[in-house]
Amino acid sequence: VKLAKQIKDGCDMAQSNLRFLSLLKGPCTELASALPKDIPGQLPHLLGVIRVIWVNSEHYKSRERLTALFRKVSSEIIQRCCATINLDDIFDGKIIRSKAALRESIECCEVWKDLY
């Protein structure tokens, strides 16, 4: 009986997490293909969805789970920025393009830091 209750509780938690975390599919898909200059415009919606999850999800109210979620978003933003910075261009002297990519990435990360 105890094991059956644990299994049912685990199943209920998984279904709840799936329901709430699936709200992130659209915003995260957009983020995964965005350029750094486009990311700041996407962040308010993404943070709004995370807030909905935090407020309404029974299992995502803990600091640890939210922190893990924000770390994943931060990592994706960093990856998107890194993808636009080409070290070969920098070392080949393509300064204008390189400075623009660096500037856009810095601005993107500053907006994320301010909103987060």
Beta strands, then each sheet from edge to edge (+ up, - down):
end
